[in-house]
């Protein structure tokens, strides 16, 4: 979380990949607790939702994208 917070503070966006959805759940909870906005794509995410989230991430200020 320290690395994520310092990277976000520097104005960078983060793509965070994990093959373990359980790890993404842990990160998701930590981001929620810190009030850090994020997007999440897992295997069950519908194609339309994936495209919507990717477009939004590229155009808004959401700093973190969690991807499985």
C-alpha positions in Angstrom: 0.0 0.0 0.0 2.9 2.4 0.7 4.1 1.9 -2.9 0.6 2.4 -4.3 0.1 5.6 -2.2 3.4 7.1 -3.2 2.9 6.3 -6.9 -0.6 7.9 -6.8 0.8 10.9 -5.0 3.3 11.3 -7.8 0.5 11.6 -10.3 0.9 8.2 -11.9 -1.8 5.6 -12.7 -1.3 2.0 -11.8 -2.2 -1.2 -13.6 -2.0 -4.0 -11.0 -2.2 -7.5 -12.3 -2.7 -10.7 -10.3 -3.7 -14.2 -11.3 -5.1 -14.6 -7.8 -8.5 -13.0 -7.4 -8.2 -13.5 -3.6 -5.3 -11.1 -3.7 -7.3 -8.6 -5.7 -10.0 -8.9 -3.0 -7.5 -8.0 -0.3 -6.2 -5.0 -2.3 -9.8 -3.9 -3.1 -10.6 -3.8 0.6 -7.4 -1.9 1.4 -8.1 0.7 -1.4 -11.7 1.1 -0.1 -10.5 1.7 3.4 -8.1 4.4 2.2 -10.7 6.0 -0.1 -8.7 5.3 -3.2 -10.9 4.9 -6.3 -10.2 1.9 -8.6 -11.5 -0.2 -11.3 -11.6 -4.0 -11.3 -11.7 -6.6 -14.1 -11.9 -10.3 -13.4 -12.7 -13.2 -15.6 -16.4 -12.9 -14.9 -16.5 -9.2 -16.0 -18.7 -8.8 -19.1 -17.0 -7.6 -22.3 -19.1 -4.5 -22.4 -18.1 -3.7 -18.8 -14.5 -4.3 -19.5 -14.5 -1.8 -22.4 -16.4 0.8 -20.4 -13.9 0.5 -17.5 -10.9 0.7 -19.8 -12.2 3.8 -21.6 -13.1 5.4 -18.3 -9.7 4.7 -16.8 -8.0 6.3 -19.8 -10.0 9.5 -19.4 -10.7 10.0 -15.7 -8.7 10.5 -12.6 -9.1 7.0 -11.2 -5.6 6.0 -10.2 -5.7 2.2 -9.9 -6.9 -0.6 -12.2 -7.0 -4.1 -10.6 -6.8 -6.8 -13.3 -7.1 -10.6 -13.1 
